[in-house]
Amino acid sequence: MQICRASSKEDNKIVSLPGQPQVSFQQYAGYITVDEKQQRALFYYFVEAETNPASKPLVLWLNGGPGCSSVGAGAFSEHGPFRPAGGVNLTRNEYSWNKEANILYLESPAGVGFSYSANTSFYDSVNDTITAQDNLVFLQQWFEKFPDYKNRDFFITGESYAGHYVPQLANLIVQSGLKFNLKGIALGNPLLEFSTDMNSEGYYYWSHGLISDSTYQLLTSTCNMSQLWREGIRGSLSPDCEAVNDRISAEIPYEIDEYDVTSDVCVSYGQAQLKVNDHPLRARFRFSKSLQENSSKPVSSPYTQKASENIDLCVQEKTYEYLNFKNVQEALHAQLVGIAKWSSCSQVVNYDRENLEIPTIGVVGSLVSSGIRVLIYSGDQDSVIPFIGSRTLVNNLAKQLGLNATVAYRGWIEDKQVGGWTEVYGDILSFTTIRGGSHLAPFSSPKRSLALFKAFLAGKPLS
């Protein structure tokens, strides 16, 4: 087994990715060792800002899961500079976040994506504490490799289970007293408080017409969604929850993507490696069919109805294909250690699922109290971690902290259309929805997500 050795910034520079259009900005990728003894190393992909990188902030992006790839999702499926177009081909993403910042994508914890531990016993019991500590060590080492960014305005962003990763890492930075110049965090459709977020899912199902009145009544009287998730995580459903699960399975068609309830799904691109419904955060059992059952269904176009934004429904499948080409891995200075193929979500990490039930909304509150700006945003078509729970949690947090609304709840406009709704508390805590956005809002609503990202970095309210 060949393990990566220490490398310089220049060693990590990407000459060109296979199939990429010509660009003027620099890209880097490689490993940072976070534990020499265990030979544990985290993989990163870094893209400098499209223009004037020296004057723009640094943004760290973390995907959730727990155990899903920031390179595969954030970088190549959501807001990175390129999108896989099939085979060894990339197209430019005109709504890339590196228009506004230098973006650092981190695969964490070890065992996710190209990150690894040579001591595979590490994978047997990974938890939030270990993940946050390794991420902090990564940042310390990365800033040594890229010293020009040490004093840059710094933001940490992420989505889904990054509702744990991001505030926990930010809190470690604050507690450590390290001079990272941390200005703010942004969390998309984040898991912040298990019962509130999960029980919002059942109400979302019912209010959006996905389940019947009688099934919703069972969810409120017999087995609620947080109980269903909790039992699913532990591997066995009680008879009551089994009955509710069967009702949901019967009423929500397999072809509905619960992470984007109004979207069509990819059914035409070969044999899908990962459907978003197979994301580790899903604990229920109703999506147990083989993906191959639907792989041959015809589809008139691989794009959604937002033709101007070129939303490729099959981008996750194309990303899986692209990142498994050997010449792509070589260009990224990546290697497969202990795994046969790169995957969107880890097949080796045994994450402590008890951590899902540890609330992080209090950690968010402590960050606000320490002067760190916080944005919670929600794609409003996500039923798994719906805006309903996030809005409730942010509103309650504002009350606990004694923050008054400085921008009252209202719609915001992007390109003469309603981009969503927003509310700001004390000019430091914000809640915003992205109209038409999915669980992966920058994928499904790239233009509106970029507008929100730009306003967040600038510390300005949305128009």
KELUMKOL-383664 format. One record per residue (C-alpha): x negated, y, z negated; residue number from 1. Coordinates in steps of 0.5 Angstrom, whole numbers, plus 500, padded with zeros to 3 digits. Each point is the difference from the previous one (the first is absolute). Layout:
<sites>
+-----+-----+-----+-----+
!   x !   y !   z !   k !
+-----+-----+-----+-----+
!   X !   Y !   Z ! NUM !
...
+-----+-----+-----+-----+
</sites>
This chain:
<sites>
+-----+-----+-----+-----+
!   x !   y !   z !   k !
+-----+-----+-----+-----+
! 500 ! 500 ! 500 !   1 !
! 497 ! 507 ! 502 !   2 !
! 501 ! 505 ! 495 !   3 !
! 500 ! 508 ! 502 !   4 !
! 494 ! 504 ! 498 !   5 !
! 500 ! 507 ! 498 !   6 !
! 500 ! 504 ! 506 !   7 !
! 499 ! 508 ! 501 !   8 !
! 506 ! 504 ! 503 !   9 !
! 496 ! 500 ! 507 !  10 !
! 500 ! 492 ! 500 !  11 !
! 508 ! 501 ! 499 !  12 !
! 501 ! 505 ! 506 !  13 !
! 505 ! 497 ! 505 !  14 !
! 497 ! 501 ! 507 !  15 !
! 507 ! 498 ! 503 !  16 !
! 506 ! 496 ! 499 !  17 !
! 501 ! 495 ! 505 !  18 !
! 506 ! 503 ! 505 !  19 !
! 500 ! 506 ! 496 !  20 !
! 501 ! 507 ! 504 !  21 !
! 494 ! 505 ! 500 !  22 !
! 500 ! 504 ! 494 !  23 !
! 496 ! 506 ! 497 !  24 !
! 500 ! 498 ! 492 !  25 !
! 496 ! 495 ! 497 !  26 !
! 502 ! 493 ! 497 !  27 !
! 497 ! 496 ! 495 !  28 !
! 501 ! 493 ! 497 !  29 !
! 497 ! 495 ! 495 !  30 !
! 499 ! 498 ! 493 !  31 !
! 499 ! 503 ! 493 !  32 !
! 498 ! 495 ! 495 !  33 !
! 504 ! 500 ! 493 !  34 !
! 497 ! 495 ! 497 !  35 !
! 493 ! 497 ! 501 !  36 !
! 500 ! 494 ! 496 !  37 !
! 507 ! 497 ! 503 !  38 !
! 498 ! 503 ! 507 !  39 !
! 506 ! 504 ! 500 !  40 !
! 501 ! 505 ! 506 !  41 !
! 505 ! 504 ! 502 !  42 !
! 501 ! 502 ! 508 !  43 !
! 502 ! 507 ! 502 !  44 !
! 501 ! 503 ! 506 !  45 !
! 499 ! 508 ! 501 !  46 !
! 502 ! 505 ! 505 !  47 !
! 498 ! 507 ! 500 !  48 !
! 505 ! 506 ! 501 !  49 !
! 501 ! 501 ! 508 !  50 !
! 498 ! 507 ! 499 !  51 !
! 496 ! 504 ! 495 !  52 !
! 498 ! 494 ! 495 !  53 !
! 496 ! 504 ! 496 !  54 !
! 506 ! 504 ! 498 !  55 !
! 505 ! 495 ! 499 !  56 !
! 502 ! 496 ! 494 !  57 !
! 498 ! 493 ! 498 !  58 !
! 506 ! 495 ! 500 !  59 !
! 500 ! 493 ! 497 !  60 !
! 505 ! 495 ! 503 !  61 !
! 502 ! 494 ! 496 !  62 !
! 506 ! 495 ! 503 !  63 !
! 504 ! 496 ! 495 !  64 !
! 502 ! 493 ! 500 !  65 !
! 497 ! 498 ! 495 !  66 !
! 495 ! 498 ! 504 !  67 !
! 501 ! 503 ! 507 !  68 !
! 495 ! 503 ! 505 !  69 !
! 499 ! 508 ! 500 !  70 !
! 496 ! 499 ! 507 !  71 !
! 506 ! 495 ! 503 !  72 !
! 506 ! 504 ! 498 !  73 !
! 497 ! 507 ! 498 !  74 !
! 495 ! 501 ! 505 !  75 !
! 502 ! 496 ! 506 !  76 !
! 508 ! 500 ! 499 !  77 !
! 502 ! 507 ! 497 !  78 !
! 495 ! 506 ! 500 !  79 !
! 493 ! 498 ! 502 !  80 !
! 498 ! 503 ! 507 !  81 !
! 501 ! 494 ! 504 !  82 !
! 506 ! 495 ! 501 !  83 !
! 498 ! 493 ! 503 !  84 !
! 504 ! 499 ! 507 !  85 !
! 499 ! 493 ! 501 !  86 !
! 494 ! 496 ! 501 !  87 !
! 493 ! 504 ! 499 !  88 !
! 504 ! 506 ! 501 !  89 !
! 501 ! 507 ! 496 !  90 !
! 504 ! 506 ! 502 !  91 !
! 499 ! 507 ! 496 !  92 !
! 505 ! 501 ! 495 !  93 !
! 502 ! 507 ! 501 !  94 !
! 503 ! 501 ! 493 !  95 !
! 494 ! 497 ! 496 !  96 !
! 498 ! 503 ! 493 !  97 !
! 493 ! 501 ! 502 !  98 !
! 503 ! 507 ! 504 !  99 !
! 500 ! 503 ! 493 ! 100 !
! 495 ! 496 ! 495 ! 101 !
! 494 ! 495 ! 500 ! 102 !
! 504 ! 493 ! 499 ! 103 !
! 497 ! 495 ! 496 ! 104 !
! 503 ! 493 ! 500 ! 105 !
! 498 ! 495 ! 495 ! 106 !
! 502 ! 492 ! 500 ! 107 !
! 501 ! 499 ! 492 ! 108 !
! 500 ! 495 ! 496 ! 109 !
! 494 ! 496 ! 503 ! 110 !
! 503 ! 494 ! 504 ! 111 !
! 505 ! 505 ! 503 ! 112 !
! 498 ! 501 ! 508 ! 113 !
! 493 ! 500 ! 501 ! 114 !
! 498 ! 501 ! 493 ! 115 !
! 497 ! 494 ! 496 ! 116 !
! 497 ! 497 ! 494 ! 117 !
! 495 ! 495 ! 501 ! 118 !
! 502 ! 497 ! 493 ! 119 !
! 507 ! 497 ! 502 ! 120 !
! 502 ! 499 ! 493 ! 121 !
! 502 ! 508 ! 500 ! 122 !
! 506 ! 499 ! 504 ! 123 !
! 503 ! 495 ! 495 ! 124 !
! 502 ! 506 ! 495 ! 125 !
! 500 ! 507 ! 503 ! 126 !
! 504 ! 506 ! 497 ! 127 !
! 501 ! 507 ! 500 ! 128 !
! 494 ! 501 ! 495 ! 129 !
! 495 ! 497 ! 504 ! 130 !
! 503 ! 503 ! 506 ! 131 !
! 499 ! 507 ! 497 ! 132 !
! 493 ! 499 ! 498 ! 133 !
! 498 ! 497 ! 506 ! 134 !
! 503 ! 506 ! 504 ! 135 !
! 496 ! 505 ! 495 ! 136 !
! 494 ! 497 ! 501 ! 137 !
! 501 ! 500 ! 508 ! 138 !
! 501 ! 507 ! 500 ! 139 !
! 494 ! 501 ! 496 ! 140 !
! 496 ! 496 ! 504 ! 141 !
! 503 ! 503 ! 507 ! 142 !
! 499 ! 507 ! 497 ! 143 !
! 492 ! 499 ! 500 ! 144 !
! 500 ! 497 ! 507 ! 145 !
! 504 ! 506 ! 502 ! 146 !
! 498 ! 506 ! 496 ! 147 !
! 503 ! 505 ! 504 ! 148 !
! 506 ! 499 ! 498 ! 149 !
! 499 ! 500 ! 492 ! 150 !
! 503 ! 507 ! 499 ! 151 !
! 505 ! 499 ! 505 ! 152 !
! 507 ! 501 ! 498 ! 153 !
! 502 ! 493 ! 499 ! 154 !
! 507 ! 497 ! 501 ! 155 !
! 502 ! 493 ! 498 ! 156 !
! 506 ! 497 ! 504 ! 157 !
! 504 ! 493 ! 501 ! 158 !
! 506 ! 497 ! 501 ! 159 !
! 505 ! 494 ! 497 ! 160 !
! 495 ! 496 ! 494 ! 161 !
! 496 ! 506 ! 501 ! 162 !
! 505 ! 503 ! 495 ! 163 !
! 495 ! 496 ! 495 ! 164 !
! 493 ! 501 ! 504 ! 165 !
! 500 ! 507 ! 501 ! 166 !
! 503 ! 503 ! 493 ! 167 !
! 495 ! 495 ! 496 ! 168 !
! 494 ! 502 ! 504 ! 169 !
! 502 ! 507 ! 500 ! 170 !
! 500 ! 500 ! 492 ! 171 !
! 494 ! 496 ! 500 ! 172 !
! 496 ! 506 ! 503 ! 173 !
! 504 ! 505 ! 496 ! 174 !
! 498 ! 496 ! 494 ! 175 !
! 493 ! 499 ! 502 ! 176 !
! 498 ! 507 ! 501 ! 177 !
! 497 ! 498 ! 507 ! 178 !
! 499 ! 506 ! 504 ! 179 !
! 504 ! 498 ! 506 ! 180 !
! 504 ! 506 ! 501 ! 181 !
! 507 ! 497 ! 500 ! 182 !
! 505 ! 504 ! 502 ! 183 !
! 507 ! 496 ! 501 ! 184 !
! 503 ! 493 ! 501 ! 185 !
! 505 ! 498 ! 505 ! 186 !
! 504 ! 494 ! 499 ! 187 !
! 505 ! 497 ! 506 ! 188 !
! 506 ! 496 ! 498 ! 189 !
! 496 ! 498 ! 494 ! 190 !
! 501 ! 495 ! 494 ! 191 !
! 500 ! 504 ! 494 ! 192 !
! 505 ! 497 ! 495 ! 193 !
! 502 ! 492 ! 502 ! 194 !
! 508 ! 500 ! 497 ! 195 !
! 501 ! 507 ! 503 ! 196 !
! 497 ! 499 ! 507 ! 197 !
! 503 ! 493 ! 501 ! 198 !
! 507 ! 501 ! 498 ! 199 !
! 500 ! 506 ! 504 ! 200 !
! 500 ! 495 ! 506 ! 201 !
! 506 ! 497 ! 498 ! 202 !
! 504 ! 506 ! 501 ! 203 !
! 496 ! 502 ! 506 ! 204 !
! 503 ! 494 ! 503 ! 205 !
! 507 ! 501 ! 498 ! 206 !
! 500 ! 508 ! 502 ! 207 !
! 497 ! 498 ! 507 ! 208 !
! 505 ! 495 ! 502 ! 209 !
! 495 ! 494 ! 499 ! 210 !
! 504 ! 496 ! 495 ! 211 !
! 507 ! 499 ! 498 ! 212 !
! 504 ! 504 ! 494 ! 213 !
! 501 ! 493 ! 497 ! 214 !
! 492 ! 498 ! 501 ! 215 !
! 498 ! 507 ! 497 ! 216 !
! 505 ! 498 ! 494 ! 217 !
! 496 ! 494 ! 499 ! 218 !
! 494 ! 504 ! 500 ! 219 !
! 502 ! 505 ! 494 ! 220 !
! 504 ! 494 ! 496 ! 221 !
! 496 ! 494 ! 501 ! 222 !
! 493 ! 500 ! 503 ! 223 !
! 497 ! 507 ! 501 ! 224 !
! 494 ! 501 ! 505 ! 225 !
! 495 ! 501 ! 495 ! 226 !
! 502 ! 494 ! 497 ! 227 !
! 500 ! 496 ! 507 ! 228 !
! 493 ! 503 ! 501 ! 229 !
! 497 ! 498 ! 493 ! 230 !
! 503 ! 493 ! 501 ! 231 !
! 497 ! 500 ! 507 ! 232 !
! 493 ! 502 ! 498 ! 233 !
! 500 ! 494 ! 495 ! 234 !
! 502 ! 495 ! 505 ! 235 !
! 507 ! 498 ! 498 ! 236 !
! 507 ! 503 ! 500 ! 237 !
! 506 ! 499 ! 495 ! 238 !
! 506 ! 497 ! 503 ! 239 !
! 503 ! 507 ! 499 ! 240 !
! 495 ! 503 ! 504 ! 241 !
! 500 ! 495 ! 505 ! 242 !
! 507 ! 501 ! 502 ! 243 !
! 499 ! 508 ! 501 ! 244 !
! 494 ! 498 ! 504 ! 245 !
! 504 ! 496 ! 504 ! 246 !
! 505 ! 505 ! 501 ! 247 !
! 495 ! 505 ! 502 ! 248 !
! 497 ! 495 ! 505 ! 249 !
! 506 ! 499 ! 503 ! 250 !
! 502 ! 507 ! 501 ! 251 !
! 493 ! 503 ! 502 ! 252 !
! 498 ! 497 ! 507 ! 253 !
! 493 ! 498 ! 500 ! 254 !
! 499 ! 505 ! 506 ! 255 !
! 501 ! 506 ! 495 ! 256 !
! 493 ! 503 ! 498 ! 257 !
! 501 ! 501 ! 493 ! 258 !
! 495 ! 505 ! 500 ! 259 !
! 503 ! 504 ! 505 ! 260 !
! 507 ! 498 ! 501 ! 261 !
! 502 ! 504 ! 506 ! 262 !
! 494 ! 498 ! 504 ! 263 !
! 500 ! 494 ! 505 ! 264 !
! 494 ! 495 ! 499 ! 265 !
! 495 ! 497 ! 504 ! 266 !
! 502 ! 494 ! 503 ! 267 !
! 496 ! 500 ! 507 ! 268 !
! 493 ! 500 ! 498 ! 269 !
! 497 ! 493 ! 500 ! 270 !
! 501 ! 496 ! 493 ! 271 !
! 500 ! 506 ! 495 ! 272 !
! 495 ! 499 ! 495 ! 273 !
! 503 ! 504 ! 494 ! 274 !
! 507 ! 503 ! 500 ! 275 !
! 501 ! 505 ! 495 ! 276 !
! 505 ! 496 ! 496 ! 277 !
! 495 ! 496 ! 499 ! 278 !
! 496 ! 505 ! 496 ! 279 !
! 498 ! 498 ! 493 ! 280 !
! 504 ! 505 ! 496 ! 281 !
! 506 ! 496 ! 503 ! 282 !
! 502 ! 495 ! 494 ! 283 !
! 506 ! 497 ! 503 ! 284 !
! 501 ! 494 ! 504 ! 285 !
! 505 ! 502 ! 505 ! 286 !
! 495 ! 501 ! 506 ! 287 !
! 498 ! 493 ! 500 ! 288 !
! 501 ! 498 ! 507 ! 289 !
! 494 ! 499 ! 505 ! 290 !
! 498 ! 507 ! 504 ! 291 !
! 499 ! 495 ! 506 ! 292 !
! 508 ! 499 ! 500 ! 293 !
! 501 ! 508 ! 503 ! 294 !
! 493 ! 500 ! 504 ! 295 !
! 503 ! 498 ! 506 ! 296 !
! 506 ! 505 ! 500 ! 297 !
! 500 ! 505 ! 506 ! 298 !
! 499 ! 508 ! 498 ! 299 !
! 501 ! 505 ! 505 ! 300 !
! 494 ! 505 ! 497 ! 301 !
! 495 ! 499 ! 495 ! 302 !
! 502 ! 507 ! 498 ! 303 !
! 505 ! 503 ! 495 ! 304 !
! 505 ! 505 ! 502 ! 305 !
! 495 ! 506 ! 498 ! 306 !
! 497 ! 499 ! 507 ! 307 !
! 496 ! 507 ! 499 ! 308 !
! 496 ! 497 ! 494 ! 309 !
! 499 ! 493 ! 504 ! 310 !
! 502 ! 496 ! 494 ! 311 !
! 497 ! 493 ! 502 ! 312 !
! 504 ! 495 ! 496 ! 313 !
! 495 ! 495 ! 501 ! 314 !
! 494 ! 504 ! 497 ! 315 !
! 499 ! 495 ! 494 ! 316 !
! 499 ! 494 ! 505 ! 317 !
! 495 ! 504 ! 505 ! 318 !
! 496 ! 502 ! 494 ! 319 !
! 499 ! 493 ! 497 ! 320 !
! 498 ! 498 ! 507 ! 321 !
! 495 ! 506 ! 501 ! 322 !
! 497 ! 499 ! 493 ! 323 !
! 499 ! 493 ! 501 ! 324 !
! 496 ! 501 ! 507 ! 325 !
! 492 ! 499 ! 498 ! 326 !
! 498 ! 506 ! 504 ! 327 !
! 505 ! 504 ! 496 ! 328 !
! 497 ! 497 ! 493 ! 329 !
! 493 ! 501 ! 503 ! 330 !
! 501 ! 508 ! 502 ! 331 !
! 503 ! 501 ! 493 ! 332 !
! 494 ! 497 ! 496 ! 333 !
! 505 ! 495 ! 497 ! 334 !
! 500 ! 492 ! 498 ! 335 !
! 504 ! 495 ! 498 ! 336 !
! 498 ! 497 ! 494 ! 337 !
! 503 ! 494 ! 497 ! 338 !
! 506 ! 501 ! 505 ! 339 !
! 501 ! 497 ! 507 ! 340 !
! 504 ! 506 ! 503 ! 341 !
! 502 ! 508 ! 498 ! 342 !
! 507 ! 500 ! 497 ! 343 !
! 504 ! 506 ! 499 ! 344 !
! 502 ! 498 ! 493 ! 345 !
! 495 ! 495 ! 496 ! 346 !
! 501 ! 493 ! 500 ! 347 !
! 495 ! 499 ! 494 ! 348 !
! 501 ! 505 ! 495 ! 349 !
! 504 ! 497 ! 494 ! 350 !
! 503 ! 507 ! 497 ! 351 !
! 503 ! 500 ! 493 ! 352 !
! 507 ! 502 ! 502 ! 353 !
! 501 ! 501 ! 493 ! 354 !
! 497 ! 507 ! 502 ! 355 !
! 506 ! 502 ! 504 ! 356 !
! 504 ! 501 ! 494 ! 357 !
! 495 ! 505 ! 497 ! 358 !
! 503 ! 507 ! 501 ! 359 !
! 495 ! 505 ! 503 ! 360 !
! 505 ! 506 ! 500 ! 361 !
! 497 ! 502 ! 493 ! 362 !
! 493 ! 500 ! 503 ! 363 !
! 503 ! 504 ! 505 ! 364 !
! 502 ! 505 ! 495 ! 365 !
! 494 ! 500 ! 497 ! 366 !
! 496 ! 502 ! 506 ! 367 !
! 505 ! 506 ! 501 ! 368 !
! 499 ! 502 ! 493 ! 369 !
! 493 ! 500 ! 502 ! 370 !
! 501 ! 505 ! 506 ! 371 !
! 500 ! 495 ! 505 ! 372 !
! 505 ! 501 ! 506 ! 373 !
! 504 ! 494 ! 501 ! 374 !
! 505 ! 499 ! 506 ! 375 !
! 505 ! 494 ! 500 ! 376 !
! 503 ! 499 ! 507 ! 377 !
! 504 ! 495 ! 503 ! 378 !
! 502 ! 498 ! 507 ! 379 !
! 508 ! 499 ! 499 ! 380 !
! 501 ! 494 ! 504 ! 381 !
! 496 ! 496 ! 495 ! 382 !
! 505 ! 495 ! 496 ! 383 !
! 494 ! 497 ! 496 ! 384 !
! 498 ! 506 ! 496 ! 385 !
! 505 ! 505 ! 502 ! 386 !
! 500 ! 507 ! 499 ! 387 !
! 506 ! 499 ! 495 ! 388 !
! 495 ! 498 ! 494 ! 389 !
! 494 ! 504 ! 502 ! 390 !
! 505 ! 506 ! 500 ! 391 !
! 502 ! 498 ! 493 ! 392 !
! 494 ! 499 ! 497 ! 393 !
! 497 ! 507 ! 503 ! 394 !
! 506 ! 504 ! 497 ! 395 !
! 499 ! 496 ! 493 ! 396 !
! 493 ! 501 ! 500 ! 397 !
! 501 ! 508 ! 502 ! 398 !
! 505 ! 500 ! 494 ! 399 !
! 495 ! 497 ! 495 ! 400 !
! 494 ! 504 ! 502 ! 401 !
! 505 ! 507 ! 499 ! 402 !
! 499 ! 501 ! 508 ! 403 !
! 505 ! 505 ! 503 ! 404 !
! 502 ! 499 ! 507 ! 405 !
! 496 ! 505 ! 504 ! 406 !
! 502 ! 498 ! 507 ! 407 !
! 508 ! 498 ! 499 ! 408 !
! 502 ! 493 ! 504 ! 409 !
! 501 ! 502 ! 507 ! 410 !
! 498 ! 497 ! 507 ! 411 !
! 494 ! 502 ! 503 ! 412 !
! 499 ! 501 ! 508 ! 413 !
! 495 ! 497 ! 505 ! 414 !
! 500 ! 502 ! 507 ! 415 !
! 507 ! 503 ! 499 ! 416 !
! 503 ! 494 ! 497 ! 417 !
! 501 ! 498 ! 493 ! 418 !
! 494 ! 496 ! 498 ! 419 !
! 503 ! 498 ! 493 ! 420 !
! 501 ! 503 ! 493 ! 421 !
! 495 ! 503 ! 495 ! 422 !
! 500 ! 502 ! 493 ! 423 !
! 494 ! 503 ! 496 ! 424 !
! 499 ! 501 ! 493 ! 425 !
! 496 ! 505 ! 497 ! 426 !
! 496 ! 500 ! 506 ! 427 !
! 496 ! 494 ! 498 ! 428 !
! 505 ! 494 ! 501 ! 429 !
! 504 ! 499 ! 506 ! 430 !
! 505 ! 495 ! 503 ! 431 !
! 501 ! 500 ! 508 ! 432 !
! 504 ! 495 ! 504 ! 433 !
! 498 ! 499 ! 507 ! 434 !
! 506 ! 499 ! 504 ! 435 !
! 500 ! 494 ! 505 ! 436 !
! 494 ! 497 ! 496 ! 437 !
! 498 ! 493 ! 498 ! 438 !
! 496 ! 497 ! 495 ! 439 !
! 494 ! 502 ! 504 ! 440 !
! 503 ! 507 ! 502 ! 441 !
! 494 ! 502 ! 504 ! 442 !
! 501 ! 494 ! 504 ! 443 !
! 507 ! 501 ! 501 ! 444 !
! 500 ! 508 ! 500 ! 445 !
! 493 ! 502 ! 502 ! 446 !
! 502 ! 507 ! 501 ! 447 !
! 504 ! 502 ! 494 ! 448 !
! 495 ! 496 ! 496 ! 449 !
! 494 ! 504 ! 503 ! 450 !
! 504 ! 507 ! 498 ! 451 !
! 501 ! 498 ! 493 ! 452 !
! 493 ! 498 ! 499 ! 453 !
! 497 ! 506 ! 503 ! 454 !
! 505 ! 504 ! 495 ! 455 !
! 498 ! 496 ! 494 ! 456 !
! 492 ! 501 ! 502 ! 457 !
! 502 ! 507 ! 500 ! 458 !
! 504 ! 501 ! 494 ! 459 !
! 505 ! 503 ! 504 ! 460 !
! 508 ! 498 ! 499 ! 461 !
! 503 ! 497 ! 507 ! 462 !
! 503 ! 505 ! 504 ! 463 !
+-----+-----+-----+-----+
</sites>
